[in-house]
Amino acid sequence: MTPKRVRTVEGSCWLCKDRRVLCDLQQPRCSRCVSKGEPCEYGEVRLRWCNGVAARGRYAGQNVPVSIPSARRDSSRGSLGKTPPLQSTENDQGDGEVPKVETLSPVSSNALQISGLSSQVTAEQLLLYFSNVVVDRFSLSTDRISINLPSVCEEPALRDSMSAVANAHHVLSLYPGRPGVGLAKKRARWSAIHNFRARLECPSMESRTPGLDLFMANVLLCILDGVIDPHDESAATHMHYRGGRAILSQWKLQKQLYQEKRGLPALMLSVFATMDLTYSMLSGEEQYFQHTIWNGFAESDGWWGTLPQDDPFLEVMCTLSRLTRLGSLVSKGLDFPDEALNEEVSTLLTTLQGPPQIPYDISCPERMDLEDQPAPLLLFTSPGHHDLDHNQSWIVFCNAYRIAGLIYAYRVFYRLNFGDPLIQQAVNLGIQAVCKTRLTGKLSHCLLFPALVIGSHCQSNEDQAAILATIQSTAAFLHFGSLRVMESFLHRVWERAPAAETWWQFFEPISKKAFLF
């Protein structure tokens, strides 16, 4: 007997399945649907609406894709995220009519819809949302960083990673806790990761800079799983970070990236370099970048804005990088002469503290009283200074990072415990800078790493409450899921008061789960 001829192929779109014809599987729309001008649906859930009792005929249930009514679709295109919730279909449907709700489709298609929400967010809208909203949350500058969206659209891995970040931030900021949004985030994330892996295995020959595009896509995945929507049970944040280091090494991208001073490449490099530094400080692993990279960020579009060559923030980050490299040696248990360690650490701490020149001695930490020193750390942090101009606010912003570096040095090199008076003096100064000083612009919302270091060493209930209030205020503006992870970590630390733990044991529960800066 002649075998039955196969008329459909695995993975066919619904319309080709209905017609029983071979689909060419071209995405996002197959050639047959394109030629007929009909929507092409891959993998959408089809529901059989049981609105009739007949098995067939005019009163039978209908196999229709899940979609929103055309009238509501047209009304939802006005503005992103400002559409009313979808009304109940029980009141809208008449006799024999088929109720329609919204479709969930992959982010790589022309539109991304969220179950239970009436707005249909297209891929183009997501890219605009990223350019105008997400980038604004990752930049201290009042000047908008220009993103070349047409160039982004040419690289599927970069486009889908950007869309996934925008989708996650859009959903978490406008629809937190709404049913159905979790599935949309997961599908967008997996689509981005799938395309990223495919491009990693077979880099695009059409792209002029395949390595650079893959690096930026990887940093966006770090942002997605480490900043926007981290999960405590997942190691994805750490894996993305390791992948970024591997891409930089494999493609030899450092020289090319250092030459990028504007746009998305410069921003992504500044973000990844900060992730590299903060992760190394918390985990004890060796940094990928050398400390000299920070001087190269002058006049570049970093997340901190465009800074001149001698800006104090770049100097502070360079000093923290040098301290962290020494700290990674200590974390490995490597011994080297105490005199060499004492001399270099003393020099770096003097740089953090600022003038006047303060002699630091590892053997005599009791000589390092912060309150007796008229150093820049004390500027503008007294109770009398609340409303500051931009220059004064910038000094306080830099001082918050200085104080975090001092606490790091006290814990790592001097091995002072959690409640040491010297550490608590630094904590008091840090609370003034992070929580009790009104900074201009977005500066108060970009002190997450200092807030983590300072807040985790708070002992008084008043200081702990001040840190939590600052986190909640920042979360209301940034809508970053990493703040949720940070708050949970702080509660656990305050409950157990781990006085005997080393610095790296202290921060091990959070170092691989989220990026905070």
C-alpha positions as CSV (number, residue, x, y, z in Angstrom):
1,M,0.0,0.0,0.0
2,T,1.3,3.4,-1.0
3,P,2.2,5.5,2.2
4,K,0.2,8.6,2.8
5,R,1.9,11.7,1.4
6,V,3.1,14.1,4.0
7,R,1.5,17.5,3.3
8,T,2.8,19.5,6.3
9,V,6.2,20.0,7.9
10,E,7.1,20.1,11.6
11,G,7.0,23.6,13.0
12,S,4.7,24.8,10.3
13,C,2.7,28.0,10.8
14,W,-1.0,27.6,11.5
15,L,-2.3,28.9,8.1
16,C,-0.1,26.4,6.2
17,K,-1.3,23.6,8.5
18,D,-4.9,24.6,7.9
19,R,-4.3,24.6,4.1
20,R,-2.3,21.3,4.4
21,V,0.6,22.8,2.3
22,L,4.3,22.7,2.9
23,C,5.5,25.8,4.9
24,D,9.0,27.1,4.2
25,L,9.3,28.0,7.9
26,Q,10.7,31.4,7.1
27,Q,10.3,33.7,10.2
28,P,8.8,36.0,11.2
29,R,6.5,35.3,8.2
30,C,6.6,32.5,5.7
31,S,6.5,33.3,2.0
32,R,3.0,32.0,1.5
33,C,1.6,34.3,4.2
34,V,3.6,37.2,2.8
35,S,2.3,36.7,-0.7
36,K,-1.3,36.5,0.6
37,G,-0.9,39.4,3.0
38,E,-2.1,37.4,5.9
39,P,-0.7,37.2,9.5
40,C,1.8,34.3,10.0
41,E,1.6,32.6,13.4
42,Y,4.2,30.3,14.7
43,G,3.5,28.5,17.9
44,E,0.7,30.7,19.3
45,V,-1.7,28.9,21.5
46,R,-5.0,28.1,19.7
47,L,-8.1,27.7,21.8
48,R,-11.2,25.9,20.6
49,W,-14.0,28.1,21.9
50,C,-16.9,25.9,23.0
51,N,-19.7,28.4,22.2
52,G,-21.8,25.8,20.3
53,V,-22.9,22.2,20.9
54,A,-22.5,20.9,17.4
55,A,-19.3,19.0,16.4
56,R,-19.3,20.7,13.0
57,G,-21.2,23.3,11.0
58,R,-22.1,26.8,11.7
59,Y,-22.7,26.2,15.5
60,A,-19.5,24.3,16.1
61,G,-16.6,25.7,18.1
62,Q,-14.0,27.6,16.2
63,N,-10.2,27.1,16.1
64,V,-8.9,30.7,16.2
65,P,-5.6,32.1,17.3
66,V,-5.6,34.1,20.6
67,S,-5.7,37.7,19.5
68,I,-7.1,41.0,20.6
69,P,-10.1,42.7,18.8
70,S,-9.0,45.0,16.0
71,A,-10.8,48.0,17.5
72,R,-8.9,47.7,20.7
73,R,-5.7,47.0,18.8
74,D,-6.1,50.3,17.0
75,S,-6.8,52.2,20.2
76,S,-3.8,50.7,21.9
77,R,-1.2,52.2,19.5
78,G,-1.4,55.7,20.9
79,S,1.2,55.6,23.6
80,L,3.3,52.9,25.2
81,G,2.2,51.5,28.5
82,K,-0.8,53.9,28.9
83,T,-3.7,51.6,27.8
84,P,-6.5,50.5,30.0
85,P,-6.8,46.9,31.2
86,L,-8.6,44.4,28.9
87,Q,-12.3,44.2,29.7
88,S,-14.0,40.9,30.6
89,T,-15.1,39.0,27.5
90,E,-18.2,37.7,29.3
91,N,-19.9,41.0,29.0
92,D,-18.7,41.8,25.4
93,Q,-19.6,38.6,23.6
94,G,-23.0,38.1,22.0
95,D,-24.7,34.9,20.9
96,G,-22.5,32.9,18.6
97,E,-19.7,35.5,18.7
98,V,-16.1,34.4,19.5
99,P,-14.4,36.3,22.3
100,K,-10.8,37.3,21.6
101,V,-8.0,37.9,23.9
102,E,-4.4,38.8,23.3
103,T,-1.6,36.7,21.8
104,L,1.8,35.8,23.3
105,S,4.4,35.9,20.6
106,P,8.2,35.8,20.6
107,V,10.2,39.0,20.9
108,S,11.8,38.3,17.6
109,S,8.6,38.7,15.7
110,N,7.0,42.0,14.7
111,A,5.0,42.4,17.9
112,L,5.3,41.4,21.5
113,Q,2.1,41.0,23.4
114,I,1.6,40.4,27.1
115,S,-1.2,38.1,28.3
116,G,-3.9,39.9,30.2
117,L,-2.8,43.4,29.0
118,S,-4.5,45.3,26.2
119,S,-1.5,47.0,24.8
120,Q,0.3,45.4,21.8
121,V,4.0,46.4,22.1
122,T,5.9,46.1,18.9
123,A,9.6,45.4,18.6
124,E,10.1,49.0,17.2
125,Q,8.4,50.4,20.3
126,L,10.6,48.3,22.6
127,L,13.7,49.6,21.0
128,L,12.5,53.2,21.4
129,Y,11.6,52.4,25.0
130,F,15.1,51.1,25.6
131,S,16.7,54.2,23.9
132,N,14.5,56.7,25.8
133,V,13.8,55.1,29.1
134,V,16.2,52.3,30.0
135,V,19.3,54.2,28.9
136,D,18.1,57.1,31.0
137,R,18.2,54.8,34.0
138,F,21.8,53.9,33.2
139,S,23.1,57.4,32.8
140,L,23.8,60.2,35.2
141,S,24.0,62.7,32.3
142,T,21.2,65.0,31.5
143,D,22.2,64.7,27.8
144,R,20.7,61.7,26.0
145,I,23.1,59.1,24.8
146,S,22.5,58.5,21.1
147,I,21.7,54.9,20.1
148,N,21.9,54.0,16.4
149,L,18.7,51.9,16.3
150,P,18.9,51.1,12.5
151,S,22.3,49.6,13.1
152,V,21.0,47.6,16.1
153,C,18.2,46.1,14.0
154,E,20.7,44.6,11.6
155,E,22.1,42.3,14.2
156,P,19.4,39.9,15.6
157,A,21.3,38.9,18.7
158,L,21.8,42.6,19.7
159,R,18.3,43.6,18.8
160,D,16.6,40.8,20.7
161,S,18.8,41.3,23.8
162,M,17.9,45.0,23.7
163,S,14.2,44.2,23.3
164,A,14.3,41.7,26.1
165,V,15.8,44.3,28.5
166,A,13.2,46.9,27.4
167,N,10.4,44.4,27.7
168,A,11.4,43.3,31.2
169,H,11.8,46.9,32.5
170,H,8.6,48.0,30.9
171,V,6.6,45.1,32.4
172,L,8.2,45.5,35.9
173,S,7.7,49.2,36.0
174,L,4.1,49.4,34.7
175,Y,2.6,46.0,35.6
176,P,4.4,44.6,38.7
177,G,2.7,41.5,39.9
178,R,0.1,41.3,37.0
179,P,-0.8,37.7,36.0
180,G,0.6,36.7,32.6
181,V,3.6,39.0,32.5
182,G,6.0,36.4,33.8
183,L,5.5,34.2,30.7
184,A,6.1,37.2,28.4
185,K,9.3,38.0,30.1
186,K,10.6,34.4,30.0
187,R,9.8,34.0,26.3
188,A,11.5,37.3,25.4
189,R,14.5,36.3,27.5
190,W,14.8,32.9,26.0
191,S,14.4,34.3,22.5
192,A,17.3,36.7,23.2
193,I,19.5,34.0,24.6
194,H,18.7,31.6,21.8
195,N,19.7,34.1,19.1
196,F,22.8,35.1,21.1
197,R,24.0,31.5,21.2
198,A,23.2,31.0,17.5
199,R,25.3,34.1,16.6
200,L,28.0,33.0,19.0
201,E,28.3,29.7,17.2
202,C,28.0,31.2,13.8
203,P,28.9,34.9,13.8
204,S,27.1,37.0,11.2
205,M,29.1,37.7,8.1
206,E,26.9,40.7,7.3
207,S,27.9,42.6,10.5
208,R,31.0,44.8,10.1
209,T,31.8,44.3,13.8
210,P,30.5,40.8,14.9
211,G,32.6,40.7,18.0
212,L,31.5,44.1,19.2
213,D,27.9,43.3,18.6
214,L,28.2,40.1,20.5
215,F,29.9,41.8,23.4
216,M,27.1,44.4,23.6
217,A,24.5,41.7,23.4
218,N,26.2,39.9,26.2
219,V,26.4,43.0,28.4
220,L,22.6,43.5,27.8
221,L,22.1,39.9,29.1
222,C,24.1,40.8,32.2
223,I,21.8,43.8,32.7
224,L,18.7,41.7,32.1
225,D,19.6,38.9,34.6
226,G,21.8,40.9,36.9
227,V,20.1,44.3,37.2
228,I,16.6,44.4,35.7
229,D,15.2,41.0,36.7
230,P,17.7,38.9,38.7
231,H,16.6,35.7,40.4
232,D,18.0,34.3,43.6
233,E,17.9,30.7,42.4
234,S,19.7,31.3,39.1
235,A,23.4,31.5,38.3
236,A,22.7,33.2,35.0
237,T,24.2,36.5,36.2
238,H,27.6,35.0,36.9
239,M,27.5,33.0,33.6
240,H,26.8,36.0,31.5
241,Y,29.7,37.9,33.2
242,R,32.1,35.0,32.5
243,G,30.8,35.0,28.9
244,G,31.6,38.7,28.5
245,R,35.2,38.1,29.7
246,A,35.5,35.2,27.2
247,I,34.2,37.3,24.3
248,L,36.7,40.1,25.1
249,S,39.5,37.6,25.2
250,Q,38.5,35.6,22.1
251,W,37.8,38.6,19.8
252,K,40.6,40.8,21.2
253,L,38.2,43.6,21.6
254,Q,39.8,45.8,24.2
255,K,41.7,48.1,21.8
256,Q,38.6,48.5,19.6
257,L,36.4,49.2,22.6
258,Y,38.8,51.8,24.0
259,Q,38.4,53.8,20.8
260,E,34.6,53.9,21.1
261,K,33.8,57.1,22.9
262,R,30.2,57.6,22.0
263,G,26.9,55.7,21.8
264,L,26.0,52.2,22.9
265,P,29.5,50.7,22.7
266,A,31.0,53.2,25.1
267,L,28.0,52.9,27.5
268,M,28.1,49.1,27.5
269,L,31.9,49.1,28.1
270,S,31.5,51.4,31.1
271,V,28.7,49.2,32.5
272,F,30.7,46.0,32.1
273,A,33.9,47.5,33.6
274,T,31.9,48.6,36.6
275,M,30.4,45.1,36.9
276,D,33.9,43.7,36.7
277,L,35.2,45.9,39.5
278,T,32.2,45.5,41.9
279,Y,32.0,41.8,41.3
280,S,35.7,41.4,42.0
281,M,35.5,43.5,45.2
282,L,32.6,41.3,46.5
283,S,33.8,37.9,45.4
284,G,37.6,38.1,45.6
285,E,38.1,36.9,42.0
286,E,40.7,38.7,39.9
287,Q,39.5,41.5,37.7
288,Y,39.5,41.3,33.9
289,F,40.4,44.9,33.3
290,Q,43.5,46.7,34.5
291,H,43.2,49.8,36.6
292,T,44.5,51.9,33.7
293,I,41.2,51.5,31.9
294,W,39.5,54.1,34.1
295,N,41.8,56.9,32.8
296,G,40.7,55.9,29.3
297,F,37.0,56.6,30.1
298,A,37.6,60.4,30.1
299,E,35.5,62.2,27.5
300,S,33.5,59.0,26.9
301,D,29.8,58.3,27.2
302,G,29.9,56.3,30.4
303,W,27.0,55.6,32.7
304,W,28.5,58.4,34.9
305,G,28.2,60.9,32.1
306,T,31.0,62.5,30.1
307,L,33.8,63.4,32.5
308,P,37.1,65.3,32.0
309,Q,40.5,63.7,32.3
310,D,41.2,64.6,35.9
311,D,37.7,64.0,37.3
312,P,37.8,62.7,40.9
313,F,35.3,59.9,40.2
314,L,37.6,58.3,37.6
315,E,40.5,58.6,40.1
316,V,38.5,57.0,42.8
317,M,37.5,54.1,40.6
318,C,41.1,53.6,39.5
319,T,42.2,53.5,43.2
320,L,39.4,51.0,44.0
321,S,40.6,48.8,41.1
322,R,44.2,48.8,42.4
323,L,42.9,48.0,45.9
324,T,40.8,45.2,44.5
325,R,43.7,43.6,42.7
326,L,45.6,43.5,45.9
327,G,42.6,42.1,47.7
328,S,42.2,39.3,45.2
329,L,45.7,38.2,46.2
330,V,44.8,38.2,49.8
331,S,41.6,36.2,49.1
332,K,43.8,33.5,47.5
333,G,45.9,33.3,50.6
334,L,49.0,34.5,48.9
335,D,51.7,35.9,51.1
336,F,54.0,38.7,50.2
337,P,56.3,41.0,52.2
338,D,54.3,43.0,54.8
339,E,56.4,46.1,54.1
340,A,55.4,46.0,50.4
341,L,51.8,45.5,51.3
342,N,51.8,48.2,53.9
343,E,53.4,50.7,51.6
344,E,51.1,50.2,48.7
345,V,47.9,50.0,50.8
346,S,49.0,53.1,52.7
347,T,49.4,55.0,49.4
348,L,46.0,53.9,48.1
349,L,44.2,54.7,51.4
350,T,45.9,58.2,51.4
351,T,44.5,58.7,47.9
352,L,41.0,57.7,49.0
353,Q,41.1,59.8,52.1
354,G,42.5,62.8,50.3
355,P,44.7,65.6,51.7
356,P,46.1,66.2,54.2
357,Q,48.6,63.3,53.9
358,I,47.6,60.8,56.5
359,P,50.2,58.1,57.5
360,Y,48.5,54.7,57.5
361,D,50.1,51.8,59.2
362,I,48.6,48.3,59.0
363,S,50.1,47.4,62.3
364,C,48.4,50.3,64.1
365,P,44.8,50.8,62.8
366,E,43.9,52.7,65.9
367,R,45.9,55.7,64.6
368,M,43.5,56.1,61.7
369,D,40.7,58.1,63.2
370,L,38.5,59.6,60.5
371,E,36.7,62.1,62.7
372,D,40.0,63.9,63.6
373,Q,40.9,64.4,59.9
374,P,39.7,67.5,58.0
375,A,39.6,65.5,54.8
376,P,37.3,65.8,51.8
377,L,35.3,62.9,53.2
378,L,33.8,65.3,55.7
379,L,32.8,68.0,53.2
380,F,29.1,68.6,52.7
381,T,28.1,65.6,54.8
382,S,27.4,67.5,58.1
383,P,23.8,68.0,59.2
384,G,23.9,71.6,58.0
385,H,24.4,70.7,54.4
386,H,21.2,69.4,52.7
387,D,20.6,71.3,49.5
388,L,23.7,71.2,47.4
389,D,24.6,72.4,43.9
390,H,25.9,70.1,41.2
391,N,29.6,70.4,42.1
392,Q,29.0,69.8,45.8
393,S,26.7,66.9,45.0
394,W,29.4,65.4,42.8
395,I,31.9,65.6,45.6
396,V,29.5,63.7,48.0
397,F,28.8,61.2,45.2
398,C,32.5,60.5,44.9
399,N,33.0,60.4,48.6
400,A,30.4,57.6,48.9
401,Y,32.6,55.5,46.7
402,R,35.6,56.5,48.7
403,I,34.0,55.4,51.9
404,A,33.0,52.1,50.4
405,G,36.7,51.6,49.5
406,L,37.8,52.5,53.0
407,I,35.5,49.9,54.5
408,Y,36.8,47.3,52.0
409,A,40.4,48.1,52.9
410,Y,39.6,47.9,56.7
411,R,37.9,44.5,56.3
412,V,40.4,43.0,53.8
413,F,43.8,44.3,54.7
414,Y,43.4,45.2,58.4
415,R,41.0,42.3,59.0
416,L,38.8,44.5,61.2
417,N,35.5,42.9,62.2
418,F,32.0,44.0,61.5
419,G,31.6,46.2,64.6
420,D,35.0,47.8,64.8
421,P,34.8,51.5,65.8
422,L,36.9,52.5,62.8
423,I,34.4,50.8,60.4
424,Q,31.5,52.3,62.2
425,Q,33.0,55.8,61.9
426,A,33.2,55.2,58.1
427,V,29.6,53.8,58.2
428,N,28.3,57.0,59.9
429,L,30.0,59.1,57.2
430,G,28.5,56.9,54.5
431,I,25.0,57.2,55.9
432,Q,25.3,61.0,55.8
433,A,26.5,60.8,52.1
434,V,24.0,58.2,50.9
435,C,20.9,58.8,52.9
436,K,20.9,62.2,54.6
437,T,22.3,64.5,51.8
438,R,20.0,65.8,49.1
439,L,21.9,65.4,45.8
440,T,21.0,67.0,42.5
441,G,19.7,65.1,39.5
442,K,19.9,61.3,39.5
443,L,23.0,61.1,41.7
444,S,21.1,59.8,44.7
445,H,19.7,56.9,42.6
446,C,23.2,55.7,41.4
447,L,24.8,54.9,44.7
448,L,23.7,51.3,45.0
449,F,27.2,49.8,45.5
450,P,28.2,52.2,48.2
451,A,24.8,51.7,49.8
452,L,25.3,48.0,49.7
453,V,28.7,48.1,51.4
454,I,27.8,50.8,53.9
455,G,24.3,49.5,54.6
456,S,25.5,45.9,55.3
457,H,27.7,47.2,58.1
458,C,25.0,49.3,59.8
459,Q,24.3,48.4,63.4
460,S,21.8,50.9,64.6
461,N,18.1,50.5,63.7
462,E,18.0,54.2,62.7
463,D,20.8,53.7,60.1
464,Q,19.2,50.5,58.8
465,A,15.8,52.2,58.4
466,A,17.5,55.1,56.5
467,I,19.2,52.7,54.1
468,L,15.9,50.9,53.5
469,A,14.1,54.2,52.8
470,T,16.8,55.1,50.3
471,I,16.5,51.8,48.6
472,Q,12.7,52.1,48.3
473,S,13.0,55.7,46.9
474,T,15.6,54.5,44.4
475,A,13.5,51.5,43.4
476,A,10.5,53.7,42.7
477,F,12.6,55.5,40.1
478,L,14.9,52.8,38.6
479,H,12.5,49.8,38.8
480,F,15.5,47.4,39.0
481,G,14.9,44.0,40.4
482,S,18.4,44.0,41.8
483,L,17.2,46.3,44.5
484,R,14.8,43.6,45.7
485,V,17.7,41.2,46.0
486,M,19.8,43.8,47.8
487,E,17.0,44.5,50.3
488,S,16.6,40.8,51.0
489,F,20.4,40.4,51.5
490,L,20.5,43.3,54.0
491,H,17.7,41.9,56.1
492,R,19.5,38.6,56.3
493,V,22.8,40.3,57.3
494,W,21.2,42.4,60.0
495,E,19.4,39.4,61.4
496,R,22.5,37.2,61.8
497,A,25.2,39.9,62.5
498,P,28.1,37.9,61.0
499,A,31.0,39.3,63.0
500,A,33.4,36.4,62.4
501,E,33.0,36.2,58.6
502,T,35.6,37.4,56.2
503,W,34.7,40.1,53.6
504,W,34.2,37.5,50.9
505,Q,32.2,35.1,53.1
506,F,30.1,38.1,54.1
507,F,29.1,39.1,50.5
508,E,29.1,35.6,49.0
509,P,25.3,35.3,49.1
510,I,24.8,38.3,46.7
511,S,28.1,38.6,44.7
512,K,26.9,36.2,42.0
513,K,23.2,37.1,41.9
514,A,23.1,40.8,41.1
515,F,25.1,43.7,39.9
516,L,24.7,46.9,42.0
517,F,26.3,50.2,41.1
